[in-house]
């Protein structure tokens, strides 16, 4: 693969595969949820352990 156009072609081919659009959408939702949780956690000054309720 030599450049951006190659990546675009590959992405286009992969997105044409069965289930790719749905998988991409699900991954996007998971990413956005994680980003929101991290942002809220950091706003409150909580560590990941504090967010989990110190389960260990």
C-alpha positions as CSV (number, residue, x, y, z in Angstrom):
1,X,0.0,0.0,0.0
2,X,1.5,3.2,-1.1
3,X,-0.7,6.0,0.1
4,X,-3.9,7.5,1.0
5,X,-5.8,6.5,-2.1
6,X,-4.9,2.8,-1.4
7,X,-6.3,3.2,2.1
8,X,-9.5,4.7,0.8
9,X,-9.9,1.9,-1.7
10,X,-9.4,-0.7,1.0
11,X,-11.8,1.0,3.4
12,X,-14.4,1.2,0.7
13,X,-14.0,-2.5,-0.1
14,X,-14.2,-3.5,3.5
15,X,-17.3,-1.4,4.2
16,X,-19.0,-3.2,1.3
17,X,-18.6,-6.5,3.1
18,X,-21.7,-8.0,4.8
19,X,-22.1,-6.7,8.4
20,X,-19.3,-4.1,8.1
21,X,-21.6,-1.0,8.3
22,X,-23.3,-2.4,11.4
23,X,-20.0,-3.4,13.0
24,X,-18.6,0.0,12.3
25,X,-21.7,1.7,13.9
26,X,-21.5,-0.5,17.0
27,X,-17.8,0.2,17.4
28,X,-18.5,3.9,17.1
29,X,-21.1,3.8,19.8
30,X,-18.7,1.9,22.1
31,X,-16.0,4.5,21.4
32,X,-18.2,7.4,22.1
33,X,-19.5,5.9,25.3
34,X,-16.0,5.2,26.5
35,X,-14.9,8.7,25.7
36,X,-17.9,10.2,27.5
37,X,-17.3,8.1,30.6
38,X,-13.6,9.1,30.7
39,X,-14.5,12.7,30.3
40,X,-17.0,12.6,33.2
41,X,-14.6,10.6,35.3
42,X,-11.8,13.2,34.8
43,X,-14.2,16.1,35.4
44,X,-14.9,14.6,38.8
45,X,-11.3,13.9,39.5
46,X,-11.9,10.1,39.9
47,X,-9.4,7.4,39.1
48,X,-10.6,4.3,37.2
49,X,-10.5,2.4,40.5
50,X,-12.7,5.0,42.2
51,X,-15.2,4.7,39.3
52,X,-15.3,0.9,39.7
53,X,-16.0,1.3,43.4
54,X,-12.6,-0.2,44.4
55,X,-13.7,-3.8,43.7
56,X,-10.3,-5.3,44.3
